[in-house]
Amino acid sequence: MNHSAQITDTRTSRQPLPSLTGGVGGGSSVRAFLFDMDGVLFDSMPGHAYAWAKVMTAYGLPMKEEDAFENEGRTGIGTISIFTQRYWGRDATEEEAQELYRRKTIVFNEYMAARGGEAPEMPGAASVLDKVRARGLMRVLVTGSAQQSLLTRLEKHYPGHFTPELMVTGDDVRYGKPNPEPYLMALKKAGITADEALVVENAPLGVRAAVAAGIRTIAVNTGPIDPQLLADEGAEWVFPSMAALSAGLEDLFLEIK
């Protein structure tokens, strides 16, 4: 990437967006948007942060909710291994990782049940998806989550937008974000090159993974982090929310040939 990110706060101003053409491959048109899930499509990160912190700390792996936001985007076992290495001096065994993730999922579901059930849709996400679909562009899901109910949940909230063939989950990859493998696999599944895609991410590690895969990246700062962190990881555009991205998307589409 050869220019600084456009950090756009559409609550106070509108800034011109740089061209989407002439990317890595030199002039190819965008054919697909690659979406992260938690923090992009669903406002689920507060629940995940609470569950990770509670369960990991209970197992002797001190973790704050802020740590969960910093590690967002990793696979479950990737997050667990960061902390077992830090406090136990080793990777978790498969059995330990499975038990920790099982307990984390239970606590997350309890957290959501106490607040009315599933994590709510991220405001503005449906509008972004609809505008992308209206342009005839593919929608590809790239998530570190390995929830079995993923497709059912997506179809319930965003009907007709995602199919199993165009999804990459935590179960599909050996290395999760910030490794580029999830996004490289998404490109392969979609049958496109990096310069024919745009990524929508909310996590610094997710942005790092997308940029490492050679894909131009839009960041939406839906969590409690400094937007400059997203720009520093290589995001070319930083919006304060999915609703703000929706408001600026038509300007962005004007640059796509």
N, C-alpha and C positions, 0 to 999 in steps of 0.2 A: 504494500500500500504506500502511496507516495504523497498523501496529503492528510492533513489533520482531520479529525472527526468533526462533523457538524453537530454540535450539541444544541438541540432545538427545544425550546420550551414554548409550546404553542399557547400556553396560558397567558403569556405576556407578549409574544412576538412571533412573527413568521419569518424564517430565513430561507433564501433560495437553496435548493438541494442540488448537489453536484450530479453530473450525468451518470446514468447507469450503464451507458454503453462504453465500449472501449476498455473493458475490464481486463482480467488476466489473459483471456484468449484473444483480445483485440476486436471488439465490435460485435460480439454475439449478443443476441437478444435474450432477455430473461425468459425462461420457460417454466420456472417453478419457484415457489416460496417454501423454505424449509423452516418449520416451526418447532421450537422447544415447547414443552407442555406446562410444567409447574412454574408459575410466575409469569407465564405468557398467555396461555389459554384458560388457566384456572388460578384463582387467588388462593392458592393452597400452601404457599411457603410458610406463613405463620404457624400453621398446624404441623408441618414437617419439622420446622425448627424446634417447636415445643417437644415433639415426640423424640427427635434425635437427642436433644439435651437431657431429657428425663431418663431415657433408657440407657444411654451410654454412661451417664454419671452413676446410675444405679449399679452398673457392671464394673465400676472402678475405673472408668475412662472419662475423667472430668471434661465436660463439654458445655459451652454456653450456647444460647440460641444464636448469638451473633456468628459463632463458628459454623453453624449450619448454613447460613447465608453465604459465608465465604467459600464453603465447599460445595455449594449448590451446583448441580450438573454432573457430579461424579455418580458412578453406580453406587448402589448400597454397599457392596463389599469394598469398593474403593474408599468410601468415606470411613468405613469401619477400620480398614487397614491403616489409614493415616493415624488414627488414634491408638490402635494397638501397638503400632511401631513406636509412637511417642511415649506411651506409658508402660507397655509390656516388653518393648524391645524386639518385637517380632510381628509377623503377619498373623491375623486370626486364622484358626483352622476353619475348614469348610463348615464343620458342625457349629463352631462358635459364631461364625458369620451368619449362618442360617437362623440360629436362635436369636441373635441380636436383631436381625432384620424382621423376624417374625414378631418379636416383642414390639419393635418400633411401629410396625404396621398396626398392631392392636391398639397401641396408645394413640396413634394418629386417628384411627377410626373412632375411638372413644372421644377424642377431642372434637372431631367433626359432628358426631352424634349429639354431643352436648350443645352444639351450635346449629342444630337443625338438619344435620345430615351431611351430604357431600360438600366439598369445597365449591363455592360459587364460581360461576363464570367470571373471567376477568372482564371488567367493563371495557367495551370497545373491541373485544376480540371477535365477536360474531360479525361486526361490521367490517373489520379487516378481512376476515375470511370470505365474506360475501363479495367484497370488492375484488379480491384476488380471483375468485371463481368467475365473476362477471367478465374478467379479462381473458378467460380461457386458460389460466395458469394452473399448473398442478400444485396441490397442497401435500406436503410430505411432513410427517411427524418424526422428530428426532428427540427421544427422551431417555434419560437414565432410569426411568421407572420400569419396574417389571411387574406391575399389577396385572393380575389375570383378567380383571374386568375392564381393561383399558378401552377396548374397542366399543364395548357396550356403553361405557360412560361417554366416550366421544360422540357416538351416534345419538345418544340421548340429548346432549347439549348442542352439538354442532352437526345435525343430520346431513348426510351426503357429502361431507367434506373429506373424510379420511377412509382409506381402505387398508386391509392388512398388508397388501402388496407394497404400499407406500408408507410403511411404518418401520422405524428402527427403535427398538426398546433395549433396556438393560440386559435382556436375555439373548440378544442377537450379537453382542460384541464381546470380545475378550478384554478390550481396553476401553473404558469410558472416558468421557470428557475429563480433563482437557486434552486428552489424546484425540487426534483428528479422525480416528477410526469410525465413530458413529456418523459423521458427516460424509466421509468418503463412501461408506456403505450406502448412505441415502442417495448420493449421486449415482451410484451403480444401480440401485433399485429403480430410480427414476429414468435411467438411460440418458443422462445429461452430463455435461462437463461443468467444472466449477464456475466458469464465466457465464453459464446459463442459469445460475441460481442466485437467490438472495436468502439469507438466514435472518430470522427474527429470534433474538435471544434476550434474556434479562440478566444472566449471570456472567460475571467476569470470566470464569473458567469455560463457560459455554462459548463465549465470544472468542476466547483463545483457541478453542478447538476448531471453530468454524474458519477462523483466519488461517490456522495451520493447514486446513484443507484447501486453502486458496479461494474461499468464497467470501464475497463482499457481505458485510453484516450490518443489520439494523439492530440497535440495542434499545430496549424499553426498560427504563429504570423503575420497576414496580416494587423494589425492595428498599430497605434502609441503608443504601450505600451511596457513596459519592459518585455522581455520574462520570467524573473524570476517570474513575477506575475502569469503566467500560470503554471509554475512549483510549485509555492507555493500553488496553488489551488489543486494540485494533479495530473497534467498531467505527464505521464511517459516518453513521448517523446515530444520535442518541436522543430519544424522545422520553418525556417524563412519564408516559403511560401508554397503554394500548389505545385509549381514546384519542390521545394526541397523535399517535401514528395514524389512526383512521382519518383524522382531520387533515393530515398532511399527505395522505397516500395519493390523492389525485395529482398533486404536484409531482410526486415521485413518478407516477405512471406516465406523465407527459414526457419524461426523459427516456422511456423505453420505446425502442423502434419496433 
